[in-house]
Amino acid sequence: MAKDPVPELLSRATEALEAEFEALPRFETESMPGARELSGVLEETARRLVDNYPYFHPLYAGQMLKPPHPVARAAYALAMKINPNNHALDGGRASSAMEMEAVREIAAMFGWKEFLGHLTSSGTLANLEALWMAGQQKPGKRIVGSEQAHYTHQRISGVLKLAYTSVAADRCGRMDLNALEEELRKGDVGAVVATLGTTAIGAVDPLDGILKLKERYGFRVHVDAAYGGYFRLIADELQETTGRAFEAVGEADSIVIDPHKHGLQPYGCGCVLFRDPAEGRFYKHDSPATYFTSSDLHLGQISLECSRAGAGAVALWATQRLLPLVPNGEFARGLAKCRAAALELDRRLRAEARFAPLAAGKPELDIVVWTLALRAADSGMKSEQAQSVFDACAARGLHLALVQLPAKWFRTGDRAEDARTMTCLRSVLMKPEHEAWMDEIWKRLSAACGEVLTA
Ligand SMILES: *Cc1c(COP(=O)(O)O)cnc(C)c1O
């Protein structure tokens, strides 16, 4: 592996930070252990950490996992010196300001200048805030999402005591607008969750169509773009229907995006945005312990969570400084490479009779799903084969993922089969390096399939 530049950069930045506090009288930290002891424990920690898939490597092409950008890692560690808490300005003045700036840059990506928004500890928490707001605005009404929406929407609705209904997805994995309208006609839908980039296959719900239905039925639109949100930056390079959905995001009432997915951040970084800043009034609380020593806005006044990692905001701010969220910038080019890798893998799968990729068409973002196309095999056999290919790839150092999907998406041509779900292979190509590594990925995948099919 190439030498990690972070320790040296961090050590210089740490010195610069320490110099700022030099005027303080010296003191001895009582909890400082001996260097020997410390390095012993750290070495043991490193050995423990080896028991992981190599998420940072291009041959890890499985789940939505990758390491944070080096600048995020360094900035996070630097902020740990201070350990700010972005609940209140008293706990983190600088990091609260950095959070507001970073969140404003994310909102600007969707065309929002005036809005309400903040970071959360995850996409789930961000969605919880958005659905909580929907419940505040439309009490007693239902939440509707597609059957491919993230599983947590149903659970969150349960926590919030809001009724939740899921509607069918089409063969592309997108929300079926006819199925949605059927629910809307019942007159009690308060909010619709549009997923822009489903977790399973990266399908993008037809947001423009959902917004048209909103004109007629008047519900709230929440966009869950936890995984797909950053693809807004390359909307004009996506399939026409996908691009149209991304271009409409700014018309939603709320948006969730996860900087810890495609935003190069360490875990613990989600983000929720509301189009109407006046919705902040619902967050009002009167904690006696919240030490509001200034009358400026404290992020804890517009967030359901109390303590939040200021370091997360610092890391995000630094990352966006280096890689601004602009079309055609380096960050956007990275996303385009991920998508190019996905299209290339899909193209190779389609060129060989032994593979069956999604029948409806190409991947919309950077997730590819497929199964093996054996004539006589039923969904049970295909599921077993997918598992065997997954294992045979892993034995060759190529790490894929598995996912349960409706068998009919892969054109079985058999009614009974169509009703089933089956285990399919899935690859999230979310590292720009995947593009250059496609030959190597393909070589290992081909060999693994050859072994499974001749066994
Ligand atoms: C990952 C994901 C979530 C959940 O976000 P976490 O950060 O894992 O809590 C919600 N919705 C979608 C579409 C996701 O991909």
Ligand as a Chemical Component Dictionary entry (heavy atoms), coordinates in Angstrom:
data_LIG
# 
_chem_comp.id                   LIG 
_chem_comp.type                 NON-POLYMER 
_chem_comp.pdbx_formal_charge   0 
_chem_comp.three_letter_code    LIG 
# 
loop_
_chem_comp_atom.comp_id 
_chem_comp_atom.atom_id 
_chem_comp_atom.alt_atom_id 
_chem_comp_atom.type_symbol 
_chem_comp_atom.charge 
_chem_comp_atom.model_Cartn_x 
_chem_comp_atom.model_Cartn_y 
_chem_comp_atom.model_Cartn_z 
_chem_comp_atom.pdbx_ordinal 
LIG C1 C1 C 0 -28.391 4.046 3.794 1  
LIG C2 C2 C 0 -29.748 4.523 3.564 2  
LIG C3 C3 C 0 -30.570 4.935 4.623 3  
LIG C4 C4 C 0 -30.150 4.798 6.059 4  
LIG O1 O1 O 0 -29.070 5.622 6.342 5  
LIG P1 P1 P 0 -28.042 5.276 7.521 6  
LIG O2 O2 O 0 -27.071 6.376 7.406 7  
LIG O3 O3 O 0 -27.478 3.931 7.220 8  
LIG O4 O4 O 0 -28.802 5.286 8.791 9  
LIG C5 C5 C 0 -31.824 5.435 4.328 10 
LIG N1 N1 N 0 -32.246 5.514 3.058 11 
LIG C6 C6 C 0 -31.505 5.120 2.022 12 
LIG C7 C7 C 0 -32.029 5.239 0.633 13 
LIG C8 C8 C 0 -30.220 4.601 2.244 14 
LIG O5 O5 O 0 -29.480 4.179 1.191 15 
# 
loop_
_chem_comp_bond.comp_id 
_chem_comp_bond.atom_id_1 
_chem_comp_bond.atom_id_2 
_chem_comp_bond.value_order 
_chem_comp_bond.pdbx_ordinal 
LIG C1 C2 SING 1  
LIG C2 C3 SING 2  
LIG C2 C8 DOUB 3  
LIG C3 C4 SING 4  
LIG C3 C5 DOUB 5  
LIG C4 O1 SING 6  
LIG O1 P1 SING 7  
LIG P1 O2 DOUB 8  
LIG P1 O3 SING 9  
LIG P1 O4 SING 10 
LIG C5 N1 SING 11 
LIG N1 C6 DOUB 12 
LIG C6 C7 SING 13 
LIG C6 C8 SING 14 
LIG C8 O5 SING 15 
# 
